[in-house]
């Protein structure tokens, strides 16, 4: 398929068709929706694939070693030995005649070591899954797998070394999430067909300059945003015109803005992203996320961002005075659902009323969760600017403001006296939860219809 989204859509169509024909059944677990195969259908599938083309499926049988050599017949195409107890691959049972083997699934086995010659007789191998094993290194024979398209090493927590990968010219997907590698695998710059790379690795020390611009077919690229040794350059990202899913960290606002600017110029939009500027401070909930952490030097810099951002986290940015005012780019965030502002010492209000007057759109029309944490100077959610004069709040604030808000959480905001202005009440028809904790000065959750403070130019 041309894009990952098309691939995903096609996969769902196939899955639904199998469900509709009762070959798969829908299951909802505590965490997600998924599909499973009925035992009788699986038995039928195993019977069919026991003939031609031939599969060897011995998954979840508590095997402690590989099947005997005679079971690895020359006509086997796919092998699944996942979820067993294989800890060692003996040199005595190495498969020697797997000339047609295309798929080998060994994930979720406590394998510690693979003999050097293990992959020598698997010239057609296309998919290799060693995820969740205890291997510390890969054998050199993996370099001979010239037809390999998919190499999955996810959560191989002991894996520190990979051989040179330059010969794997057909490789399209490489997953190194959760490994212990310190350097990008040698020869990776030769893998120009790569579409998917997951380098979410806390131990990685650097990304070699010039590597990413060579991987022009990349659609998915992930780094560990907690790893402050890895910060990306916009110019290295610019050639990746096909990128759809991206997780990565930029050192400062300036570099981040260059990245967003190049995205906008090429009219490229990401389907899923987690963008980090500065330091990492927490996990995310949504598909399109921007987190700015510990950045203090962004005075006079307008933060650019994708217009469809869904979650915004601003943490320990002491320069910030208000999140949204008439100079803010966040007025253009038309799909913002979650907003967290934590430990920003300078912030006095979340939104200034001038932003309503200067913008037809407003981010808080779609907001569902507002989380304010340790903001010692925060005195109001919404504040009038000087110079607005006698303009009434009803003419300035659209009726949609906070109209989708479900949760508001406020913790340790010691200057806050009144949480919600009275005029906002008709908008809060979707509000389900208000949590106020350790806010010593709070007198009322909902302000009176008029108040002295309002006349002084501040809306509480």
N, C-alpha and C positions, 0 to 999 in steps of 0.2 A: 504494500500500500504506500501511497505517496507521503502520508503524514501519520503520526502516532494516533491522532484523533480518528482518522479514517480506519486505522487498524483496530482501534478500540471499538468503534461502532460496528465494524464487520464482525468482530468477536462476539459482541452482544447479540447480533442478528443470528449467528450460528447457534449460540447458547439457547436463545429463545426457541429456535426451531427444534432443537433437541428436547427442550422442555415440553414443547407443544406435542411432540410425538412420544412423550413419556419415556424417553431414553435417559433424561436427567430429571431430577425433581428439586423443586425450590425448597430451601431451608433458611430459616432466620435464626441465627445464634444471638447471644447476648450482645455481640459486638458488631455484627454485619450480616448482610444478606449473602447467601452463597447457594451453590447447587451441589448436589451429590448424586452418585449413581446407585441405583437400587442393586442389592446383592445379586438378584437373579439376572439383571441386565449385565452386571460385571462378569458373572460366570459365563454368560453367553459370549461376551467380548473376548474373554480369556480363551474360550474354546476356539473362536474364529482365528485369533492371532497366534494360536498354537500351531497353525498350519502355514499358510503362505499369504502375505509376508509374515515371517516368524518373529514373535516377540518373546522375551523371557521376563515375566513379571513375578518377582518374589519380594514384594514390598511388605514391610511390617510383620515379618515372620520370625523375628528374634534370631536371625542368622548371625553366627559369630565369625564366619569366614565366607569368602567368595564361593559360588557354586563350583563344582569340580570342572576340570578342563573339558571333559567330554560333553558337558551341558552347553558349552559355548560353541554351538555348531556353526558351520561356515555360512549358513543362510540366515542367521539372526540379523535383524535390522534394528530393533530397539530393545534396550535392557533397562528395567527399573529394579533397583535393589535398595530403594530409599527406606528410611525408618527401620533399620535393623540394628544389630549390635556388633557390626564388623569393626574391629579396632586395628586389624593388621591385614595387609594383603601379602600373602606368602608368595615368594618367588616360584614355588612349586606349582601353583595353580594359575599361572598367568595365561590368559586367553591368547592363543597363537594364530587363530585362523578367522579373525573377525573382519574380513575384507569388506563386508557390506554394512557393518554396524554404523548407524547414523546418530543414535541417541543413547547416552549412558547417564543414568540418574543414580547418584550415590549419596545424595544429601541426607542429613540427619543420621549419620553413622559416626561413631567415635574413632574414625580412621586417623592415625597419627603419621603414617609414612606410606608413600607409594613408590614401589620399585622403579628404578630409572628407566627400564625398558618397557614399562607397562603399556604405553600407548603406541609402541612401535608398529604393531600389526593392526592398526585401526585407521587406515588411510582415508576412509569416507566419513569419519566422525564429524558431526556437525554441531551437536548440542551436548555439552558436558556440564553437569551440575554437581559440584562438590561443596555446596553451601552447608553450613552448620556441621562441619567436620573439624577435627583437631589437627589437621595437617599444618606443619611448620614451613614447608617449602613444597614446590611442585617439581616433578622430575623433568629433566631436560628433554625427554621424549615428547613432551607436550608441544615443543617447538616444531615438531614434524607434522602437526595436524593442520595441513594446508587448506582443508575444507571446513575447518571449525568456524561457525558463525556466531555461536553463543557460548560464553565461558562465565559460569556463575560461581562465585566464591564468597557469597554473602555470609557474614558472621562466622568466618573462619578466624576465630579470635587469636589463634596462635600463628597465623600465617605472616611470615616476615619477608620471605624471599620469593621472587618469581624469576624464571629464566627469561632470556631475551624473547620478545614476542614478535619480532619483525617479520618472521615468516608466515604469521597468521593473517595473510592478506585478505581473507574473506570475512574476518571477524566484524560483526555488526553490533554485538552486545557484550559489554564487559562490566560485571558487577563485583566491586571490591569493597562494598559497604562493610564496615566493622572489622576489617582486617588490621594487621599491625605493621603494614608496610610503611617505610619512612621515605621512600622515593618512588616516583612514578616508574612503572616497569620499563626496562630498556627496550627500545624499538617501537614504542607506542606511536611515535610520530610517523611511522610507516603504515599505520592501520587506517588508511584514508577512507575505508568503507564504514567505519564506526558510526553508528546512529545513537547508541546509548552507552554512556559511561557513568557509573556511580563510584565516585571517589570520596564518599562520606567516611573519611578515615581520620581519626583524631591524632594519629602519630605522623601524618604526612608533613614533611618539612618545607617543600616548595613545589611550585609548578614551573617547570623549565620554560623560560621565555621562548616564544615562537612555536610552542607545542600546539596550543588550542587553534591558532589560525589555520593550521594544516588540516584540521578535522572538520572540514566544511559541511559534511553531511550530518553532523550531530543534531539530533532532535531532543535528546534528554541529557542533561549535564548536572551532576550533583556533587557538591563539596560539603564538608562539615563546617557549618557556620560558627561552631564553638571553637574551632581551631584558628587561633589568631595568627598563626604563622602563615596562613594562606589568605591573601587578599588579592582580588582580581583587578586587572587593568581593563578599562573600557576598550582600548584599541585592540587588545587580544581577543575580546569578545565580539568585536564588530563584524568579522567575516562569517560568523555563525548565523547565516541568514535563515536556516531551517529550524532553529531552536524553538521548541514548544514548551518544554518543562525545564525549569532552572532553579537550582538552590545554590546560593553563593554569597560571599561576603566582600564588601568594598571597604577600604580603609577610611574614607571620608566622604562628605557630601559632594565635594567637587568631582571625584571619580565616579560616584554613583550617578550624578547628573549627566555626565558625559555618556554613560551607558544608556540611560533612559533617552537622552537626546538622539543617540544613534539608532535606537529602537524606533523612535517616532519618525525619524527621517526616512527609514527604510520601510515604514508602515508595517512593522512586524509586531505581532502581539503574542504574548505567551499565554498558553492555556492554564498553566499551573506554575506558581513560583513562590519561593521564599527568599526575599532579598534582605540582606543584613547590612547595615552601615554601622561601623564601630564594633562595640563589644556585644556579646551574646548574653541574654538574660532570661530566656524562658522558652517553653514549647508553644507551638502555634496550633490553631484550630481550623483555619480555613484554607482554601486552595490558593488564594492570591494575597500574599502577606508582605508587608514592609515593616521591619523593625529597625529603629534608630536607637543605639545604646551608647551612652557615655560620650556623646559628641558635643563639645562645648564651643567649638570655633565656627559656628555656622551663621554668625551675624551677617546680615545683608545678603545671604544666599537663600534664594527661593528654592525649596526642595521640589524637584521634579518627581513625578511618580506616574505609574500607569493609571489611566483614568478609571479602570475597573477594579482598583484595589478593594479587597473585602475586609482585610484586617490590618489595623495600624497600631503598632506598639512603640511608644516613645518613653525611654527609660533613662533616668539619670542624665538628662540634658538640661543643665541648670540655666542656660541662656534663655530658654523659652519663656515667654511671658503669657502668651495665649496660643491655643492650638489653631484656631481659625479666626482670622481678622481680614481686613480688606486687602492685605498684602499676601495672603496665604494661598498656596496652591491647593490646599486641601478642600477648598470650596468646590473644586472640580471632581472630587471623589464621589461619583454618582452611585456607587454600589457598596459603600462602606457599611459593614455589618457589626464589626467588633472594634472597639477603640479602648486601648489601655494607656494611661499616663501614670507612670510610677516614679517616685523619688526625684521629681524635678523641682529644685528649690525655688526657682524664680517664678513659676507659673501662678498667675493671679486669677485667671478665669479660663474656662475651656473655650468659650466663643465670645467674640466681641460683636455687638449688634451692628456695627458698620458692615460686617460681612454679609448680612442679610440684604442691605441696601445695594451692595455692589455686585451681587451675583444672583442670577436667576436660579441656578441650582444651589443646593446646599447639602453637605454630606450627611447631616443628621436627619434627613428625610428617610433614610434607609437603615439607620443605626438600630441595632437590636441589643447590644451589650455595651455599657459604659462602665469602665473600671478605673477608679481614681484612688491612688495608693501613695501615702506619705508625701503630700503636697502642702508644706507648712504655710505657704502664702496664699493658697487658693481660698478666695473669699466668696466667689460666686461661680455658678455654672455659666451664666450669661451676664455680660457686663456692658453698660453703655459706655461709649467713648466720649471724651470731652468734645464739645462742639456740636453734638447732635441736638442739643437744646430741648425744645418741648415736644419733639416727635414722640408719638405714643408707640408703645411696644406692639400694639395690635397692627399698626400700619407697617412696621418694620419686619416683624417675624412671620414667615409664612405659616399657614395652618398645618402644614405637613411636618414642621419641626418636631423631632422626637416621636413622630406618630407611629413608628414601628418599634419603639423602645420597649424591650421586655424586662431587662435587668439593669439596675443601677447599683453599683457597689462603691462605697466610699469608706476609706480606712485611714486613720491618722491624718486628717486634714484639719489642723488645729485652728485655722482662721475662719472656717466656715460656720455661719450662724443659722442661715436658712437654706435648705437644700433646693427646693423647687419654687420658682416664681409662680404666683397665683394664676397669671394669665396663661401659663403653659398647661394648666389642668385639662382643658378640653382636648388637648392633643394626645394625652397619655392613655388612650383607650386600650392599648395593648400591653401596658405595664403590668408585669406579674410579680416582680420581686424588687424590694428596696432593702438594701443592707447598709446600715450606718454603724461603724464601730470605731471606738477610740477617737472620736471627734469631740473634744472637750467643750467647745464653744457652741455646738449646735443647740439651738433653742426650739426650732420648729422644722418639720419636714416640708410642709407646704406653707408658703408665705401668705400673709393677709392680703386682701384685695388691694390695699394701698399701704405704703409704709414710708416712714421718714427717709429711709435709706434711698428709696426710689427717687425722691425729689432731689437728692444730692447727686443723682446721675449714675447710680449703681443699681442694677437689677438683681435682686436675690430671689 
